[in-house]
Amino acid sequence: MLLGQLNAAASPLSQEQVQKLQGLVAELNPIQQAWVSGYLAANANTAALGGVVGAAPSAGEAAALTILYGSQTGNSKGVATKLKEQAESRGLAVKLVSMADYKPTALKKEKFLTVVVSTYGEGEPPEDAETLHEFLTTKKAPKLDGVKIAVIGLGDSSYEFFCQTAKDFEERLTKLGAETIYQRADLDVDYDDEAATWITGALDAFEPDLKAQQDAGGQVVSMPFGAPTAAASQYTKQNPFAAELSTVQKITGRDSTKDVRHVEISLEGSDITYTPGDSLGVYFLNDEALVDEVLEQTQIDAASKVKIADEELTIRDALIEKLELTQSYPGFVEKYAVATGTPELLKLVEDKAAMREYIEPRQIFDVIRQNPAKIEAQTLVDCLRKLQARLYSIASSQAEVEDEVHLTVGLVEFDAFGSEHLGGCSGYLARRAEEGCKVKVFSEHNDNFRLPSNDDTPVIMVGPGTGIAPFRAFLQERDAREAEGKNWLFFGNPHFTQDFLYQVEIQGYLKSGLLNKVDVAFSRDQADKVYVQDKLRQNSKDVYEWLEAGAHFYICGDANRMAKDVHQALIDIIKENSGKNDEDAEQYLKDLRSANRYQKDVY
């Protein structure tokens, strides 16, 4: 029934409730209406089950398979969701829950547990897994005798500590007494097929005991956790939308040491929605000139037919559209070394440290160029992994730009071995793609990087360089919602005249009052380098007062240095203004994180 046709006679609502509902809907944009629809549907379904969202199973219910996921970019959540769906199709009771929403003390009540977790950076857990990851090493961690577990890890073998977080979880859980009943899988970026195989095997291992307890009595209930979300788009990582690239505009100065592009993509004709804090996955095309060079170096006919999964196409098209040729990783070097019999590369296979040192400055193009060899087309394809979409923090709010999505893309460029090298996706967007062409995209939701639900809550945003992107989206959203909460932005880059990204917009928000404070750190504009963490320390008293007043604190950008430096600055600020020691200051930040008031989008 259309809302406009609602009346007290035709509706179970009172006239007053109808008027309130009509008033609310009139204030919402289509995306917000979709979210409310999902929320009401979830509440109604939960009420029909006689439970509440996030409730623990009662004593009379069957023992459930708990699926815990820790996800930095959404991949682990996707695998965990597929595991849940497969388990439910077998009639098994399931609890799917993010590690961010899981109370560690609940571990002692578990009987059947799966862990799906990614690793990022130098073997570090994703943000939402940090608390549980650390808890398992403390004296508070319970004995887990009799608990059956299975662990699956997602990672990237181009990094040294591949799938380290999954290894940590399995080791820590088994030390507490848990029994691994299915072998851990450590999956690389091209993980879909192997994940599906692991899910089947893990459920085969869990099912007999779960079914036995279920048959012994108890209601099968799959428990939802977390806030309800709007219906998922039909366009996904596996089925991206062919969107029009409408604008690519350089937003750094002519003399800047950085090349940063503002990118606008039309989502018209799709059902893709996103929320500030989400990312956009972008598929790209490899450089045709470099692909032709690869074919020449390997003496492969460009028209040779190859197969990738069930698809047959020419080797040239496969190299341009389907296969990774920029980001190096040990697996390629090993397979190429064996396929070509190259002595220098075969030596690297035996020495992991030497392998890491070798691939660090090289793209896959370089490995082939420096080790040319005649090879069969299909053999080369089998050496390579599938091209993976690159994720960019979204720099816009749909409340303002509607059926568009904006990105802030820093071009990766460096000289090596006598030639210019570009990043795969950034090189495509900044140098090769033409406005008006089609790019395949999908939205990746990030529930761990969200504006506060209360519009009166103050926020502090630290986003140097392209880390400004999600905060542009935050500000657009708060402006559209006429949020009353105070906003404070910290931004940094080398030079004011060359690198002040979105300067006019930021100054406009400052003038309108949406931004209450802006602190900028242009590191190279004076003799002593000044960074965002220095600006935080200079505002120590005010930063602490904002935190004490309930402010949410956000960081976006470089994980290895900037985010760690900002974290240390916060520790120093808390100690200085509260008299706390290091341990208590760390606990203060952990409490903020637990309350979703300290969030990071780092890479």
C-alpha positions in Angstrom: 0.0 0.0 0.0 1.3 3.4 -0.9 2.0 5.7 2.1 0.0 8.5 0.5 -3.1 6.2 0.6 -2.7 5.3 4.3 -5.6 6.2 6.5 -6.8 5.1 9.9 -9.5 2.9 8.5 -7.3 1.0 6.1 -4.2 0.7 8.3 -3.5 -0.9 11.7 -1.9 2.4 12.7 -3.8 5.1 14.5 -4.4 8.4 12.7 -1.7 10.0 14.9 0.8 7.2 14.0 0.0 7.6 10.3 0.7 11.4 10.5 3.9 10.8 12.3 5.0 8.2 9.7 4.1 10.4 6.8 6.0 13.3 8.4 9.1 11.1 8.9 9.1 9.7 5.4 8.8 13.2 3.9 12.1 14.1 5.6 14.0 11.0 4.2 15.8 10.6 1.0 15.3 7.3 -1.0 18.4 5.7 0.6 17.2 6.5 4.1 13.7 5.2 3.3 15.3 1.9 2.1 17.2 1.6 5.3 14.1 2.3 7.4 12.3 -0.4 5.4 15.0 -2.9 6.1 15.0 -2.0 9.8 11.2 -2.4 10.2 11.3 -5.7 8.3 14.1 -7.0 10.5 12.2 -5.9 13.6 9.0 -7.6 12.4 10.7 -10.8 11.6 12.5 -10.8 15.0 9.2 -10.1 16.8 7.6 -13.0 15.0 10.3 -15.3 16.4 9.6 -13.9 19.8 13.2 -12.6 20.2 15.2 -9.5 20.0 18.0 -8.6 17.6 21.3 -9.8 19.0 19.8 -11.9 21.7 21.6 -15.1 22.8 19.9 -18.4 22.3 17.9 -19.7 25.2 18.5 -23.0 27.0 15.8 -24.6 24.9 17.4 -23.8 21.6 19.7 -26.0 19.6 23.5 -25.4 20.0 24.4 -23.0 17.1 27.4 -22.7 14.9 28.9 -19.3 15.8 30.6 -17.5 12.8 32.9 -14.8 13.9 34.3 -12.5 11.3 36.9 -9.8 11.3 37.0 -7.8 8.1 39.0 -4.7 7.0 37.5 -4.3 3.5 34.4 -6.6 3.5 35.9 -9.7 2.0 35.8 -11.7 5.2 32.3 -10.6 5.9 31.3 -11.8 2.5 32.9 -15.3 3.1 31.3 -15.4 6.5 27.9 -14.6 5.0 28.2 -17.4 2.5 29.2 -19.8 5.3 26.0 -18.8 7.1 23.8 -19.3 4.1 25.3 -22.7 3.4 24.9 -23.8 7.0 21.3 -22.6 7.0 20.6 -24.6 3.8 21.6 -27.7 5.7 19.2 -26.8 8.5 21.9 -25.8 11.0 21.4 -23.1 13.6 23.8 -20.2 13.0 25.0 -17.0 14.7 26.8 -14.6 12.4 28.5 -11.8 14.3 31.2 -9.2 13.7 34.1 -9.4 16.1 33.5 -5.8 16.8 30.0 -6.6 18.2 31.1 -9.8 20.1 31.6 -9.8 23.8 34.8 -11.8 24.4 33.4 -13.2 27.7 30.7 -15.0 25.5 33.5 -17.4 24.4 33.0 -19.7 27.4 29.4 -20.4 26.2 30.4 -21.5 22.7 30.5 -25.1 21.5 31.0 -24.7 17.8 33.0 -21.8 16.4 34.3 -20.7 13.0 36.6 -17.7 12.5 36.8 -15.9 9.2 39.4 -13.1 9.4 41.6 -11.1 7.2 45.1 -9.7 7.8 46.4 -6.3 6.7 49.6 -4.3 7.0 52.5 -6.1 8.7 50.5 -9.1 9.9 48.0 -7.0 11.9 44.3 -7.8 12.6 41.6 -5.7 11.1 40.1 -3.0 13.2 37.0 -4.9 14.3 39.1 -7.9 15.4 41.7 -6.1 17.5 39.9 -6.4 20.9 39.2 -10.1 20.6 42.6 -10.8 19.1 44.2 -9.2 22.2 41.8 -10.7 24.7 42.8 -14.2 23.7 46.3 -13.5 25.1 45.1 -12.3 28.5 44.5 -14.1 31.7 40.8 -13.3 31.3 40.5 -15.6 28.3 38.4 -18.7 29.3 39.3 -22.3 29.0 37.8 -23.7 25.8 38.0 -27.4 26.4 35.4 -29.2 24.3 34.9 -26.3 21.9 35.3 -27.3 18.2 36.7 -24.7 15.9 37.6 -24.1 12.2 39.5 -21.0 11.0 39.8 -19.5 7.5 42.1 -16.6 6.7 42.1 -14.1 3.9 45.3 -12.2 3.0 47.6 -11.1 0.2 50.7 -13.1 -0.4 52.6 -10.0 -1.7 52.9 -9.1 2.0 55.4 -10.9 4.3 53.0 -11.9 7.1 50.5 -13.6 4.9 47.3 -14.6 6.8 49.1 -14.0 10.1 45.9 -13.0 12.0 44.1 -16.3 11.1 47.2 -18.2 12.3 47.1 -16.2 15.5 43.5 -16.9 16.2 43.8 -20.7 15.6 47.0 -20.9 17.8 45.4 -18.8 20.6 42.1 -20.7 20.6 43.8 -24.1 20.6 46.1 -23.1 23.5 42.9 -22.4 25.4 41.8 -25.9 24.8 39.7 -25.7 21.6 39.9 -28.5 19.1 40.5 -27.7 15.4 38.2 -30.1 13.5 38.9 -28.8 10.0 42.2 -27.6 8.6 42.8 -23.9 8.4 42.8 -22.3 5.0 45.1 -19.4 4.2 43.7 -17.8 1.1 45.2 -15.2 -1.3 43.4 -12.4 -3.0 41.9 -14.7 -5.6 40.0 -16.7 -3.0 36.4 -17.4 -4.2 36.8 -21.0 -5.4 39.0 -22.1 -2.5 36.7 -20.4 0.0 33.7 -22.3 -1.4 35.6 -25.6 -1.1 36.6 -24.8 2.5 33.1 -23.9 3.5 31.8 -27.3 2.2 34.5 -29.2 4.0 34.1 -27.2 7.3 30.4 -27.7 7.4 30.8 -31.5 6.7 33.0 -31.6 9.8 30.6 -29.6 12.0 27.3 -31.0 10.8 27.2 -34.4 12.6 27.7 -33.0 16.1 25.5 -30.0 15.4 22.7 -32.3 14.0 23.1 -34.7 17.0 22.5 -31.8 19.5 19.7 -30.4 17.3 18.0 -33.8 17.2 18.3 -34.0 21.0 15.9 -31.1 21.2 15.9 -27.4 20.7 14.5 -24.9 18.2 16.7 -24.1 15.2 17.1 -20.3 15.2 19.6 -18.3 13.1 20.4 -15.2 15.2 20.9 -11.9 13.5 23.4 -9.5 15.0 24.0 -5.8 14.4 21.9 -3.1 12.8 19.7 -4.1 9.9 20.8 -2.9 6.5 19.1 -2.1 3.2 18.7 -4.8 0.6 22.0 -5.6 -1.1 22.6 -4.4 -4.6 22.5 -6.8 -7.5 26.0 -5.4 -8.4 28.8 -7.0 -6.5 32.5 -7.8 -6.7 31.6 -10.8 -8.7 29.0 -8.9 -10.8 30.2 -5.2 -11.1 28.2 -2.4 -12.7 29.5 -0.9 -15.9 29.4 2.8 -14.9 30.3 5.9 -16.9 33.5 7.7 -15.9 32.2 11.3 -16.1 35.0 13.4 -14.6 38.7 13.0 -13.9 40.2 16.3 -12.7 43.7 16.9 -11.3 43.4 18.7 -7.9 47.1 19.2 -7.1 49.1 22.1 -8.5 51.5 22.0 -11.5 54.5 22.0 -9.2 53.2 19.5 -6.7 55.2 16.3 -6.0 51.9 14.5 -6.0 49.3 13.9 -8.7 45.9 13.6 -7.1 42.7 13.3 -9.2 39.1 14.0 -8.3 37.1 11.3 -10.0 33.3 11.3 -10.6 31.5 8.2 -11.7 27.8 8.0 -12.7 25.8 5.2 -11.0 22.7 6.0 -13.1 20.8 2.9 -14.1 22.2 0.9 -11.1 20.7 0.1 -7.7 24.0 0.8 -6.0 23.7 2.7 -2.8 26.5 3.7 -0.3 26.9 5.4 3.0 29.7 7.8 4.0 32.5 5.6 5.2 32.0 3.0 2.4 34.5 2.2 -0.4 34.1 1.8 -4.1 35.7 -1.2 -5.8 37.0 -0.3 -9.3 38.2 -2.8 -11.9 40.7 -1.4 -14.4 42.5 -2.3 -17.7 46.2 -3.0 -17.9 48.4 -0.9 -20.1 48.1 -2.3 -23.7 51.6 -1.2 -24.6 53.0 -3.1 -21.7 50.8 -6.1 -22.4 52.2 -6.2 -26.0 55.7 -6.1 -24.6 54.9 -9.1 -22.3 53.7 -11.0 -25.4 56.9 -10.1 -27.3 59.1 -11.2 -24.3 57.4 -14.5 -24.0 57.0 -15.1 -27.8 53.3 -15.6 -27.5 50.9 -14.9 -30.4 48.4 -12.3 -29.2 45.5 -14.2 -30.8 46.3 -17.4 -28.9 43.2 -18.7 -27.1 43.3 -19.3 -23.3 40.8 -20.3 -20.6 40.2 -18.5 -17.3 37.8 -20.6 -15.3 35.0 -21.3 -17.9 35.7 -18.3 -20.1 37.7 -18.6 -23.4 39.4 -15.5 -24.8 42.6 -14.3 -26.5 45.7 -14.1 -24.4 46.0 -10.4 -25.2 42.4 -9.7 -24.0 43.1 -11.8 -20.9 46.2 -9.8 -20.0 44.5 -6.5 -20.5 41.2 -7.3 -18.7 41.5 -10.3 -16.4 45.0 -10.8 -14.9 47.2 -9.0 -12.4 50.3 -7.5 -14.0 51.4 -4.8 -11.6 51.4 -6.0 -8.0 54.2 -8.6 -7.6 53.9 -11.5 -5.3 56.0 -14.6 -4.6 53.5 -17.1 -6.1 54.0 -15.6 -9.6 57.8 -15.6 -9.4 57.8 -19.3 -8.2 55.4 -20.5 -11.0 57.2 -18.4 -13.7 60.6 -19.7 -12.5 59.5 -23.3 -12.8 57.7 -22.8 -16.1 60.7 -21.1 -17.7 63.5 -22.9 -15.9 65.2 -19.5 -15.2 68.1 -20.3 -12.8 68.2 -16.8 -11.1 64.5 -17.0 -10.2 64.7 -20.7 -9.1 67.3 -19.6 -6.5 64.8 -17.1 -5.1 62.2 -19.8 -4.5 64.5 -21.3 -1.9 65.2 -18.0 0.0 62.1 -16.2 1.2 64.0 -13.1 2.4 65.7 -12.8 -1.0 62.3 -13.3 -2.7 60.8 -10.4 -0.7 63.8 -8.1 -1.5 63.5 -9.0 -5.2 59.8 -8.3 -5.6 59.7 -5.1 -3.6 60.8 -2.7 -6.4 59.4 -4.8 -9.3 56.0 -5.1 -10.9 55.2 -8.3 -12.7 56.0 -6.5 -16.0 59.5 -6.1 -14.7 60.0 -9.8 -13.7 59.0 -10.9 -17.3 61.0 -8.1 -19.0 64.1 -9.0 -17.0 63.7 -12.7 -17.5 62.3 -13.2 -21.0 61.5 -16.8 -22.1 59.4 -18.6 -24.6 56.3 -19.9 -22.8 52.9 -21.3 -23.8 50.0 -18.8 -23.6 48.0 -21.0 -21.1 51.0 -21.6 -19.0 51.5 -17.9 -18.6 47.9 -17.5 -17.6 48.2 -20.2 -15.0 51.2 -18.4 -13.5 49.2 -15.3 -12.9 46.3 -14.5 -10.5 43.1 -12.8 -11.4 43.0 -9.0 -11.5 41.5 -7.7 -8.2 39.5 -4.5 -8.0 41.1 -1.7 -6.1 39.1 -0.2 -3.2 38.9 3.6 -2.8 37.3 5.5 0.1 34.2 7.2 -1.2 34.5 11.0 -1.2 30.8 11.9 -1.5 27.4 11.5 0.1 24.4 10.4 -2.0 22.4 12.9 0.0 24.2 15.5 -2.1 25.4 13.9 -5.3 22.5 11.4 -5.7 23.3 8.9 -8.5 27.0 9.7 -8.6 30.0 8.6 -6.6 33.2 10.6 -6.1 36.7 9.4 -5.4 40.0 11.0 -4.5 42.7 9.1 -6.3 46.5 9.5 -5.8 48.5 8.4 -8.8 51.1 5.8 -7.8 54.1 6.6 -9.9 57.8 5.8 -9.6 60.9 5.3 -11.7 62.6 2.0 -11.7 65.0 0.1 -14.0 65.2 3.1 -16.3 61.4 3.5 -16.9 58.3 5.1 -15.4 56.0 2.8 -13.5 52.4 3.5 -12.6 50.0 1.8 -10.2 47.5 -0.5 -11.9 44.2 1.3 -11.2 45.5 4.8 -10.4 47.5 4.7 -13.6 44.4 3.7 -15.5 42.1 6.3 -14.1 44.7 9.2 -14.2 46.4 8.5 -17.5 44.6 6.0 -19.8 40.9 6.1 -19.2 38.9 8.7 -21.1 35.9 10.6 -19.7 32.8 8.9 -21.0 34.2 5.4 -20.9 32.8 2.5 -18.9 34.4 1.3 -15.7 33.2 -1.7 -13.7 32.4 -0.8 -10.1 30.7 -2.0 -6.9 30.2 -0.6 -3.4 31.9 -2.2 -0.4 30.2 -1.4 2.9 32.2 -0.5 5.9 30.2 -0.6 9.1 33.3 0.1 11.1 33.7 3.6 9.8 30.4 5.5 10.3 29.2 8.9 11.4 27.5 8.9 14.8 23.8 8.1 14.6 23.1 11.2 16.8 23.6 14.3 14.7 24.4 16.3 17.8 27.6 14.4 18.4 30.8 16.2 17.7 33.4 14.6 15.4 37.1 15.0 15.0 38.5 13.9 11.6 42.2 13.4 10.8 42.7 12.9 7.1 46.0 13.9 5.5 46.6 13.5 1.8 43.9 11.4 0.0 42.7 10.5 3.5 40.5 13.5 3.2 38.2 11.5 1.0 35.7 10.0 3.5 35.6 13.2 5.5 34.4 15.1 2.4 31.6 12.6 2.4 31.0 13.0 6.1 30.8 16.8 5.7 28.4 16.5 2.8 26.2 14.1 4.8 26.2 16.3 7.9 25.4 19.4 5.8 22.5 17.6 4.1 21.2 16.4 7.4 21.6 19.8 9.0 23.4 18.1 11.8 24.1 20.3 14.9 27.1 18.4 16.1 30.5 20.2 15.9 33.0 19.2 13.2 36.8 19.5 13.5 39.1 18.6 10.5 42.8 18.0 10.6 44.4 17.9 7.1 48.0 17.7 6.0 50.1 17.6 2.8 53.5 19.0 1.7 52.6 22.5 0.4 49.7 24.9 0.9 49.8 26.3 -2.6 50.1 23.0 -4.4 48.4 20.3 -2.2 45.4 21.7 -0.4 42.9 19.2 -1.6 39.3 20.5 -1.8 40.5 23.9 -0.4 37.5 25.9 -1.7 35.0 23.4 -0.3 36.7 23.3 3.1 36.9 27.0 3.4 33.2 27.2 2.3 32.2 24.8 5.1 34.3 26.8 7.6 32.5 30.0 6.5 29.1 28.5 6.7 29.8 27.1 10.2 29.5 23.5 9.3 33.2 23.1 10.1 33.9 24.6 13.5 37.6 24.1 13.4 40.2 23.3 10.7 43.8 22.7 11.4 46.2 22.2 8.5 49.8 20.8 8.5 51.7 21.6 5.4 54.9 19.8 6.2 57.3 21.4 3.7 56.3 25.0 4.0 58.7 25.8 6.9 62.1 24.7 8.0 60.7 22.2 10.6 58.3 19.6 9.2 54.9 19.8 10.7 52.4 16.9 10.5 48.8 16.3 11.6 50.0 14.6 14.8 51.9 17.8 15.7 48.7 19.8 15.2 46.8 17.5 17.5 49.4 18.0 20.2 49.3 21.8 19.7 45.5 21.5 20.4 45.9 19.0 23.2 43.5 20.6 25.7 40.7 21.2 23.2 41.1 17.7 21.7 40.7 16.1 25.1 37.8 18.3 26.0 36.0 17.3 22.8 36.6 13.6 23.6 35.3 14.1 27.1 32.2 15.8 25.6 31.5 12.6 23.6 33.3 13.3 20.3 33.9 10.5 17.8 37.5 10.4 16.5 38.3 9.3 13.0 41.6 8.6 11.1 41.9 7.9 7.4 45.1 7.4 5.4 48.5 5.7 5.8 48.4 2.8 8.3 52.2 2.2 8.8 53.3 5.6 9.9 50.6 8.3 10.1 47.9 6.3 11.9 50.5 5.0 14.4 51.8 8.5 15.0 48.3 9.9 15.5 47.5 7.1 17.9 50.7 8.0 19.9 49.7 11.7 19.9 46.3 10.7 21.3 48.0 8.7 24.1 50.2 11.7 24.9 47.1 14.1 24.9 45.2 11.8 27.3 48.1 11.5 29.6 48.8 15.2 29.6 45.2 16.2 30.3 44.1 13.5 32.7 47.2 12.4 34.6 46.8 8.8 33.4 49.8 6.6 32.8 50.5 4.8 29.5 48.5 1.7 30.3 45.4 3.7 31.4 45.6 6.0 28.4 45.7 3.0 26.1 42.6 1.6 27.9 40.9 5.0 27.4 41.3 4.6 23.6 40.2 0.9 23.8 37.1 2.0 25.5 36.5 4.6 22.8 37.0 1.9 20.2 34.6 -0.4 21.9 32.0 2.4 21.9 32.6 3.0 18.2 34.0 6.4 19.0 37.5 5.7 17.7 37.5 4.5 14.1 40.1 4.1 11.4 40.0 3.6 7.6 43.7 3.0 7.0 45.7 1.3 4.2 
